């Protein structure tokens, strides 16, 4: 983990040396040369850290050296932090001193700037000397540590090089074979059946055209991927299905020459002696397997480089017969995707049950014992097996340890120990996980091992975790404005390596949270267990050594629902602090001393005094701050001192009425959340100064009636879920905000002094059609029926990429033409309480529409055939036409509370029976995917369109006519002719009345 902090310090030194802050460097005169020399030395040592961090596991002296390097570099990071803090503090004091000069004394202001007060000047000198001394002391210790590196003979590697270039660790990669002892296998029956079924299944013609089918088993190290592949490989059904089966242990590196040679040998083919030409070898592969249906197992594949696999795959495609398959086992889902496995072809291996873990552990640990011994160790053995959490390798490792422990007391000792504290586990289990770990880049290594800071069985929020990584410097600086994207990429990479599990996803299939397997958590703890071991121990009686150790190791202190948490001087190096839900009546005064803080969560507390926040405003390094649900009534103007703040959450402070103008000094602020601040009346007028603002959440701010005009200049804004064009605010201010994405809600009303032309022009200036990243749009109209709304809605035409559209309280007689354009990609439309709307546009033309809700259209009395949007086109070369429209993807259709609706026009008999004349007419398909039809509270509708419903046929599963009185009278009798008429081709249709 030394590479992590070394990289952070190097980046910070580079920042300090930049021309734009040369004056800040001059604060500490006399140490500039030492800083530059330190940067040079750290760059040199970083080139050997990749090799050192692979050797520490075997050599204790290297482990001690890395620990000392990491701890001392952390100390240097703290000193650089103090340097940075003193600069900010000095600037703030000078700024405040200048601001306090009375207006009548403005003539003296220039003189006070030229010759600062003696107190400030003296303070600067003292601070400069203290920091200079600390830098020299820490650098001296680092020099001694760096001087030792040469004695270990580390290999120099480029930072981007792959660990596959280095031979160390190969001894842990024991070559697998296709042989298996079924007596050593517990569980996996259902997964074996699933995999065998995929192997022996016949592929479709499209799949056969793509060549050999690639299947993959993916899972973390020690989960049993190879075992499952062996079970399938030796299954009699698989043996009978393939003419030739070949097993190759690939490991790392991916040796194309070696794999090709092995295929030729096992296929009993021939090749020229001593050839070094890959083309010749691959030609021999093709001939060796010519027209044979083969199964090729590639076990333990690591590489993501498709150039290594591509040539071999082409040879297999050319030589393999129909139905040939490749089975790949890997720890990394990216490998499976690279090799061509489809989503259905990737099998994510699950964990063993606790019962199977105990059977496996008992079979080894109590080998040769009788039933009496089984019963004696049964209870405690099951408890130990539960610690394995379904990881077979962990069960085998603990079993081999327990095999030599004869008493219950010895088994109790194993049960009470942390996994990573057991020497047997460290020797036999963790090396398998180290293989995966060593494949990661230094950035991914530090991000992964940090996750051990969370208690076991914690559900971890991905977005919040990424902010923690950023605050610790793991994602680099914020100079390129891409830390969130980088953090998400890091997370997805770690997830693909099977290091995380139990994912929960949002509606866009994006992972929102996850958990860690207990063994993986223990391994992450093991990676960090010596960090901070040489740092000072606490003398504070209130702080435990464990608490201080956590701060030293993770730079984090995450209290949660702890009453009156104590903060002492031993915790001053903390970077991340959470006091969430600690029922604090005030912010601890000691927080002022935590000058290294980057990340602070104070949400869900009730602060008695708003002045408490002023102590936070001296934490000039702060980047992330949560003070949501804290009963705040006022935000102090000093918040403008937090110039490095990236995220500020003030949500659900319901008494908060305004934000200080000084908040607009936060030039690096990217996210401002005031959601649920029900009494917030306005936003700062200087909001245009927040040039980096990307997320502005104002949902639930019912008292907010006006946006400042400066909003129009926030061109980096990507999230603005609600916009209120009233009391001076204009829709046209959205014109240049073309990065807006996700969800957007517009509240629309006509002001008395606005002309019709001005309202329409304002809507047109918003240029919603350019907002290509907005996927969900809700339009809320707040005035009575007006003809101007037709033109306004027409001017608010969104980009075709829009997926969800809701129109609420639109009171005009018709909708604009763009809503039914076949170019739209919309999948969901909801028309709600559009009381003046008397006709429906041809929404059937929408090619991707899946859900349509029509609710509260009180003037709708007739739904005609044009609603289906049916049009026919005929090519010059054929008399058979092509049907466009008729809702090709619609799954759910709802009509509700349409009180005047009397008739739904049916299709013609010719259209219903078009299949009989398909040689000369177009093929008509109506709502082929419809599964749910709801017609509720439509009290005047007397009849359903029978021909249309028969055309929908068997796809329709549910018909809901609740509270539609006349429909219930006609179709409520399941033995009556009307019901039989619409169900003659669909006897499984279920009615709800």
N, C-alpha and C positions, 0 to 999 in steps of 0.2 A: 504493500500500500504506500510505500515511500514515494513512488512515482507521482501519486496523486498530489501530495502537498508540495513536492518539488516543482511540479508544473504550475501550481497555483502561485507560488512565490515568484517563479520566473516571470509569469505574466504580470504580476503586480509591480515587479521591478521595472519591467519594460514600460508599463504605464507611467510610473514615476519619472522615467527618463525622457518621456516624450516632450517635444518642444513646447507644446501648449501649456504645460504646467512646470516650466523651468523654474519659475519663482518659488514653487512649492519645494522643489529639491533644494533650493538655496537655504531653506529653513534649517537644515542640518549641514552646516559647512564642515568641511574636513573629512567627511565620510563618503564623498561621492566616488572616490577611487576604490574604496573598500566595497561599495555596493556594486560597481561595475565588475570588479574582480570576482565577487561572489556570484554574480550572474554568469560569468564565464565558467567558473568552477561547477556550478550546478548544471549548466548545459552539458559539461563533460561527463559528470556522473550520471546524468539522466540516460546517456547512451549505453550505460552498462546495467541499468536497473532492470531491464527486461530479462537479462540473463540471471541477475542476482535474485530476482523474485521467483525464479524457477528452482534455484538451488537452496534457498533458505529452508525448505522443508526437510532436506537431508543433513544440512550442516548447521549446527547450533551457532557457531561463531559468525556465520553469515547472517543468521536470524538476529543475533544481538547487534550486529553492525547496522542492519537495516532499521532496527528499532531505535537505535541511538540517532541515526540519520533522520528518521521521521520525526522523532520528538524534538530534536534541535531545530529542524526546519519549521516545525510548528511554532517554536519560540520566535524564530525570525519573522514568521507571518504575524505573530502578535505584535512584535515591535513595529513592523511596517504599518499595522493597524493603528497603533498609538501615534505614529508619525502622521498618518492621514487624519486621525481624529484631532490632533493638536492644530493642524492646518485649518480645518473647518471651524474649530472652536475660536481660533484667533480671528478668522474672517468674520464670524458671527459677532464677536465682541466688538470689533471695530465698526461693523455695520450698525450695531445697536447703539454704540456710543455716538456715532454720527447722527443717528435718528433722534437722539435725545436732546440735541442742541436746539434751544428755543429759536423761534423764527427771528426774533429781533437780534439774535447773535449769529445769523447766517454769515455775516462778514468774516467771522472767525473760523468758519467751517474748513476753508482751504488750509488755514494754518494748523488746525487740529489733525488734518490728514497728513500733512507734511511731517509734523513732529508729533507723533503719538504720545499719549500720556506716559509718564514715567513708569506707572504700574504695568501697563501693557507691555512696554518695551522690556522691563525687567523680567516679566513672566516669560516672554519669548526667549530670552537668553537662557533662563533656567531650563525651560523645556528643551531647547536645542541641545544643551549640554547633556541632559539626562538621556535623550534619545541617542545622541552620538555615542555615549558610553555603552548603552545597551546594545547598539548595533555592533560595536567593536568587540564586546564580550561574547555575544552569540556567534559572531563570525569567527572568532578565535577557536571556539569549540567545534564549529563546523569544519574549520581548516584541519583540525586534528583527525576528525572522522573521515574527511575526504582523502586525507593522505594515506589512509589504511586500505583504500580500495584496490590498489595495485597488487597487494599481497594475495588476493583471491583469484587473480587471473580471469576476471570476467570477460566474456566476449562482447565486443562492441557491435551494437545493432542499431539500425535506423528505427525511428519511433514508429513508423508505419509497418514495419516488417511483421510477418506472421510468425507465430510460435512454431509453425510447422518447419521452419528453417533450422530449428535448433534440435539437436538429438536428445537433450536431457529430458527424461521422463518417458522415453520409449520403453524402458524396462517395465513400466507399469502396464503397457499395452500387450497383454498376453493374447496370442493369436487364438481366435476361436476356431472350432471345427463344426462340422455338421452332426457329429455324434452327440447323443444325449442319453442320460440315465434317467428314465422316467420315475424311478424311485425318489429322485431328488427334486421332483416338481410337485408343487402344491397349488391348486387353483388353476386359473387360466383356461378352464374348459370352454366357457362361452366365447372368449376372445380367440381361442384356437379355431372354433367353429366358424366364427366371422371371417377370419383371415383365410382359412381353407376355402370357404365359399367364394371369396373374391378371386382366389388363385385358379380355381377350376371352372369359374364361370366363363361362358363364351362372350367375347366382346361383340359390340355392335359393328356394323359395317363402317361407321364413321371412325370408331376406335381402331379397327383393323387397318384403316387407311393411314393412321398416324404412326404405324409401326408397333414395336414392342410396347406392351402396357407396363407402366411403372407403378408399383405399389410401395408404400413405405410404412414402417413402424417407427414412431417418434416417441421419445420419452427421455427423462433425465437418466444420468448414469446410475446403474445399480437397480433399475426398475424391472429388468428382465426382457429387454427387447430381443437379445440374441436367443434367449430361451424360447420365446414365442416363435421366432423364426425357425428354430430347430424343430419345434413341435410340428409346425406346418410342413416343413421340408421332409420330415420322416413319416408324415401321415400317408396311409395307404392310398387314399383318394388322390393325393398329389402325385404319388409315385406312378399311379396308373394313368394320370392325365398327361404327363410330359414324357417325351422320348428321351430327353437328356436333362439331368439336373446337375448344376455346378454350384459349389459353395466356395466363396472367396472372402477371406478376411482382409479388408482394405486398409483400415486404420489411417494413419496420417504419416507421411504425405500420400496423396492419391497418385500411385505409380502406374501410369497407363501402360508402360512397357511390361511391368510385372503382371498386371491384370490380364493383358492380352496373352502373355506367355502361359499363364495358368489356365485360361480358357482353352487354348490350343492343346495343352497337355491333357486336360480332363476330358476334352472331346475326342482324344486320340487322333488329333490331326498332326500335320507335319509342317515344318518350317525350316528355312535355310539356317545352317549352323552359323552362329556368331553375328547375325545381322543386327545392325543398330538403327535400321530404318523403320520408323513407326508405320509408314505406309505399307511396307512388305508384311509386317506382323499383322496389321489389321486385315489385309487381304487374306492372310492365312486363317484368321478368325472367321471371316465370312465363309470361306470354303469348309472349315472344320464343322460348322454348325448348319451347313447348307440344307435348307428346306426342313430342318428338324424343329419340332415344337419344344422349345427349351424353357427351363426355369433357371434363371441366374440370380443367386443370392449374393448381394454385396453387403457384407456385414461391417458395421462401425465406420461409416463414411463421415468425413469431417469437412471436406473442402466445399466452398461455395463458388469456386471458380468453374464456370460452365465450359470454358475452353478445354479443360482437362477431360471432361466427360463427353463433349460433343462428338469428337471423332470416333470414340468407342461406341456411342449410341448409333451412329450412322452404320457402322460395321454390323452391329446386332440387327438393325432394321433390314439391312441388305441380305443377311444370311439366315436370320431366324424365320421359322415357319409360322403360319397363322396360329394365333393363340399364345405365342411366346410371351413370357412375362419376366420382369426384373423386380426383385424384392429387395428393398434397401432398408437397413436399420441405421438410425442416426439420432443424435441428441438434439439436432437443430432442424426445426421445421423449414428454414430457408434452404437447407440442403435438399430436402424432399421436393420442394417446389422447383428448385433449379434443375433437378434431374427429370422433371416432367410429370410428377405425381399430381393427379387432380385432387380437388378438395375431398371427393368421395374415396379417393385412393390412398389418403393419408389416415392411418390408424393411430390415434393418440392413446398410448397404452395407459390403462388405469392402474390403480394401486391394488395390492392384495387385500382381502378382508382381514380383519383382526384374527378371525378363526384360522384362516389359511396361514397367516404369519406364525401363529402358535404351533400349528402342525409342522411347519418347516423348521422352526426353532427347536421344537421338542425332538424331532427326528435326528437332529445333529447333536444337541446338548445332552440328551438322555439316551444316546445310542447304546443298545445292549442292556438297558435297564428294564425292570419288570413293571407290571401294572401298579404295584404298590408305590414304586418310585414316581411313576407318572402322577398318581393321585397326590403324593406329598408335595410335589413342586407345581401342581396344576394352577393354583390360585395366583401365586407370585409369578409363575411363568407367563400366564396370560397377561398380567400387568406389564411385564417387560416386553412382551410381544407387541402390546399396544403402543409402546414407545417408538417402535419401528415405523408406525403410521403407513403400513402397507408397502414398505420398501424391502424387497426380497434380500438384497445384498446386506442391508442392515441386520435383518433377521439372521442371516448366515454368519455375519461377523460376530454378533452378540452370542450366538449359539456356540461358536468355536471358542469364545471366551468362557462361557458358562460350563463348557465340557469339563474344565479342570477345577471347577468350584463344586465342592461336595456338600456344603451345608446351606441351610436356608438363610443363615446370616450373611454368607458370602453373596447369595443371590439378592438379598435385600440391599446390600451395598451397591450392586450394579443398578438396581432399580432406582435408588435415591440419587445416583450420580447423573450429572449432565452428560449427554452422549459425547460431547467433544472433550470431556475430561478423561474419558477411558482410553488408555494407551492402545488397546487392541483396535479400537475404532479408528484412532489416528493413523495406525499403521496399515490397516487392511481396507477400511471404507473410504476415508478421505482422499487417498491417492486417486481413486476413480473419479471423484468429484473435481479434484485438482486438474485433471485432464481437460474438463470443460472450462474450468476457471482460467487456465493458462491460455486457452484459445481466445479469450476476451482481450480487447484493447485495454490499456491502462485506465481510460475514462470509464469503460464499462465495469472494470474490476472494482473501482472505488464506489460506483453507483450501486453495484450489487451488494458489496459487503456492508454498506451503510444500512441496508434494510434490516440488519440484525438489531438495530436500535429499538425496533418495535417488539413488544411482547409476543410470544407465540400465540397463534390463533387470532391475531389481529387482522381485520379486513382493512387493507391499505388503499386509500384513495389515490389514484394515479396522478391527477392534476396537482394535488397537494404535495405528493412526493416529489414531483418535478420542481416545485418551488423550493423545497428543501435542498435538493441537489444544486439548484442555482445559488442559493444562499451560502452554500459551502464551497462554491467555486468549482464544482465538478463539471459544470457546463461551459466553462470559460467565461469571458467577460460579456457584457451586454452591448458591446460596441456594434456588433453586426445585427442586433435586434432579432436574432433567431433562436434564442435560448429555449423557447417553448417547443419549437419544431425539433430542435436538437434533443431535448429531453424526451419527447415522445418517441423519437427514433431510437434512443438508448433503451427506453423501456420495451419497445417492440422487439428489439434485438435480444434482450435478456429473456423475454417471454418466449421467443422462438427457440432459445437454447434450453427450454424446459425447466428454467429456474424458478418460475412462478406458476401458480395454479389457481383453480376455483375462480375463474374470471366471471365478472358481471359486465354486461355490455348495454349500451344505450340503444335507442331506436335506429341509429346509423351503423350498428354493429361495431362501435368503437368501445374498447375496453375502458370501463370506468373505475373498477376496483379489482383487487386480487388478494390472494393469501399465499403464504409460503409454507411448504412442507416442513414439518418439525426438523427433519434431518438436514434439509437445506438451510434452515435457520441456524441449527447448531454448527454447520459448516461455516456459515458467514460469521458467526461468533468466533469460531476457531481462527479465522483469518485475521481477526482484529484483537485477539486475546492479549497480545504483548504490547500493543500500542499504549504509550503513556505509563509504562511500568516503572520508568525511572523518574517520573515527575514527583513533585513534592506531595507529601501526604497532608491531609487536613488536620488542623488543630482545633477546628470548630466542633463543639460538642453536639450541635444540632444537625450536622451533616454527616451522613454515613460515608465510609470509604467507598462503598459501592456507588453512591451518588456522585462523588467526586470523580471516581474512575470513569463513569459514564460520560461526564463532561470532557475528560481528557481524551477518551477514545473516540467519541462521536461528535464532540463539540456541540452536543445537544442535551437539553433538559426538558423532557416532555411530561409535565405534570398534567393530570386529568382528573378532575373531581377530587382534588386534595385540599383539605381545609387549611387555610393560612400557610401556604408554602414558604419555606425559609430560604433566603438567598444570602450567602456570605461571600467573603473575599476569595474563598477557595474555588468559587465558581465563575470567576471573572473572565475566563477564556471562552465561555459559552458563546456559540454563534446562533443557535436556535433555542428559543424558549417558548414553551406553551404553558399558560396558566388558565387554560380553558375550563370553564365551569368549576372554578375553585371557590365559588361563593365569597369572593373577596369584596369587601366594602371599600377598598381603596387599592391603588397600585403600590406594591412594596417600594419604600423609599430607596432600598438598596439597588433598585433597577438602574439608577443613574450611573452606577459604577460599571455596568455591563457594556462597556464602550465597543466591544467587538460584535455586538448583536447585529445580525442581518435579517432575522426572521423572528417575529414576535406575535403570538396569538393570545389575546386577552378576552376573547368573545365569551358570551353567556355569563358575565359577571355584572354586578350592580354597583357602579362606582358612585359613592355618596357626593363626591366633589369633582367638578369638571377640571379643577386645577391639577388633579392627579395626572392628567394627560401632559402637562407641561414638563414633567420629568422625562417622559418618553421623547419629547421633542429635542432633547439633548443627545439622543442616540443617533449621531449624524451618519453612521454607516448603515442604518436600517434600510432594507429593501422591501420587506413584506410586513404588513401590519394589519391585524384583525382586531377591531374593537366593536364588533357587531353585537347587538342585543346587550348593551351595557347601560341602558337608561341614560345615555348622554343627552344633555340639553344644549351644549355648546361645544364647538371645537375651537381651541385656542389658536390665535394667529401664529403662534410659534411653530405650528405644524409646517409652515413654509420653510423651516430650517432643515427638514428631512429631504434634502435635495437628491438623494439617491433612491428614494422610494419608487418602487415599481408597481406595487399592488397595495391599495388602501380599501379596506372593507369597513364601511360604517353602517351596514344594513340593519334594519329593524330597531334603530334608535328612534322610537316613535315621537319623542318630544323635541327632536332636532328640527329647527325651523330654517336655518340658513347655514351656508358654508362660508368660511372666511376667504376674502380675496387672496390672502397670502398662499392659499392652497395652490394657486396658479403658478407659484414659483417652482413647483415640482416638475421640472422639464422632462425627467425620465419616467414619470408616471405612465403606466400602460393600462392599468385597470382601476376604475373607480366604481365602487358598489354602494349605492344608497337605496337599494331595494327595501321596501317596507317602511321607509321613513315617511309615514303618513302625513306629517305636518310640515314637511320640507316645502317651502313656498317658492324658492328660487335657487338657481345655480349661479356660481360666481360669474360676473360679467367678463372677467379676463380669461375665460376658459379657452380662448384661442391660443393662449400661451402653452397649453398642454399639448405640444406638437407631437408627442409620442403616444398619446392616448389612443388605445385600441378598443377597450371595452368600457362602456358606460351603461350600467344597469340602473334604470329608474323605474322598474316595475313596482307597482304598489305605492307610488308617490302621488296619492290622490289630490294633494294640495298644490302640486306643482302645475302651474297653469301657463308657464312661459319658459322658453329656452332662450338663452342669450344668442345674439346673432353670430358670435364667434364660433358657434358650433359648425358653421358652414366651412370653417378653415381647418377642421380636424380631419384632414384627408387620409389619415392612417386608421381611422375608426373602422373596425370590422364588426363590432357588436353594438347595436343600438336597438333594443327590442321594442321600444315604445317611443313614438314621436307625437307631440301635441302641437299641431299648427294652429294655435289660437293666441289671443291677447298679444299680438305682435309677432309671434313665431310664424315662419313661412315654410311650406313644403319645399319651396325652391331652394332652401338652404341645403337640401340633400343632394343637390346637383353634382357636386364634385366628390361625394362620399361613395365612390364606386368600389371600395373594398368591403363595404358592408356585406355580411354573410349571415347564414343561419336564419333566424326568425326575426320578423319585423312586424310591428303593429302600428297602424296609423289611425289616429282619432281625427275625424273629419267633421267640420261644421262651418256654416257660413256666417260671417260677422255682418252686422247691419250695414256698416259703412263700405263693405266690399261690393264691387260691381260683379255681374255675372262673368264678364270677360276677364276680370282680374283673377277670379277664383279659378277659372279654367286654365289661364296662363300660368298661375302659380303651380297647379298640379302638373302641368306639362314640363315646367322648369325642373321638377324633381328628377326627371329622366330615370324613372324606375326601370325602363327597358335596358338601361346600361348596368343595372345591379345584378350581374350574372351569378354572384355567389349567394344571393338571397334565395333560400329554398322554401321558406314558409312565410306567407303574407296574410295578415288579417286586416281588413278594412272595416272600421266601425263608423257609421254615419250617425250624426246626432241631431239632424233637423228633420222637420216634417217633409212631406212629399214636395219635391222640387224638380222641375225639368232640367235644371242645371246639372243635377247629379249624373245624368247620362253622359254629358260631355266631360265632366270631371273624371268619372270612372274610365271613360275612353282614353283620357290623357294619362291615366295611371297604369297604362299597359305595362306589365312586368316583362322581364326577360323570359324567353322560352324555357330556360332551365328551372323555373319555379316548379316545385313539386306539390306543395300544399297551399290551397287558397280558401280563405273563409271571408265571406261578405256578410256583414251584419247590419240590419236595419236600413238597407238601401231602399229608398222609397221613390223609385221611378218605374215606369211601365215596362221597360225592356232592358236587357243587358247589351253591352257593346259586342261587336263581332269578334274581337280578339279572344274572348273567353272560350270560344269553340274552335279555335284554329287548330288544325291537325298537326301543326308544327310544335305545339305545346307539349312539354314533357310532364305535365301535372298528373299526379296519381290520386290526389284527394281534393274534392271540392265540397264545400258546405255553404249553402245559401240559407241564411237564418233570418226570419222575421222581416223579409223584404215584402212588406205588406201591399205595396202598389204593383208588384210584379205580376202581370197577368198572363204572360207567355214564357215558355222556356226555349232557349236557343238549342241548336242541334248538337248537344253535348256528346252524342254518340260518335262524333268524328274524332274525339280525343283518343289517340291510339294507346295511351298508357294508363288511363283513368281506371282506378281500382275501387274507389269508394266515393259515393255520391249521396249527400244528405240534402234534402229539400224540406225545410221545416218552417212552419209559420207563414206560408205564402197565402194570406187570407183572400186575395183577389184572383188566385189561380182557379179557373173553372174547367179548363180543357187542356189535356196533354195530347198533342197530335203526333202523327207519324214522323214529322220533321224533327222531333226530339231525338229520334234514333240516328239522325244524321246520315241516312243511307243515300249514297250516290254510286252510280255505276259507270265504269270506264271500260271501253272496248278497244283493243288494239286492232290495227289494220290487217294483221296477219291471222286473226282468229275471230270467230264469231262469239266466243265465250268471253263474257265480261268479268271484271274484277270489282268486288264490292268494297266500298270504303265506308267505314262507320259502323253503327250498330253495337257500340260498346265492346270492342274485342277483348278487353282485359278486365271489365267490371266484375267485382266480386260481391259487393254489397251495395244495395240501392234502398234508400229510405225516403218515404214520404210521410210527413207527420204534421198534424194540425193545419191541414189545408182545408178549411171549413167550407169553402164554396166549390170544391173540386167535384165535378159530376161525371166526367167521362175521360177514359183513357182509350184513345183510338187504337184499334187493332190493325194488324197487318192484313193484307188481302189473302184470299184463298190461293191465288197464283203464287204469291211469295212463300206461303207455307209449304206448298207442294213443288217448289222449284227444282227439287232433286230429280223429279220425273222428267224434267225438260232441261237437265243440266248441260246437254250437248249444245244447246243453242242459247242458253241464258246464263246469267251470272250465278255463281254459287253464293247463297245468302246464309250467313251465320249471325245469329242475334244473341248477344250476351252469352257467349259460350262458356264463360268462367263464372257466371253468377251463382252464388251459393246461398245468399240471404236476401230476401225481399221483405221489407217492413212497410206496411201501410197502416198507420195508427192514427186515431183521432181524426180520420177523414170521413166524417159522418154522412156525407151526401153521395159519395162514390158508390154506385150501384152494382158495377160489374167489372171484372178483370178482363184483360185482352187474352182470350183463350188461345187463339192461334199463336200469338207471340210467346205465351208461356209454354205451349207445346214445343215450340222451336227451341226454347231454352233447354228443354228436355231434362236429362238426368243430372245436370250440374247443380240444379236448384235443390237445396236440402231443407231450407226452413222458410215458411211463409207466415209472417206475423201480421194479423189483422185486428189486433187488440183495439177495442174502443172505436172501431169503424162499424157502426151499427148495421148498415144495410149490407155490407159485405159479409158480416157474421150470419145474417139471415139467409143469404144465398149459399154460402160455402160452408156453413157450420155443420151441415149434415154430410158426413163422409160417405154416405151411401146414396146421396142425391146425384142427379145427372150433372150439375155444374162442377162439382168436385171431381167426378169421374172424368169429365171432359179435359180438365187441365192436368190430371195425373195418369192418363192412360199410358203415357210413355215413361212415367216417373212414379212408380208405386211407393217409393220410399220417402216421398215428400212429406214433411212434418208441418202441421198447421198449428199456430198458436192463436187462440181467439179468446 
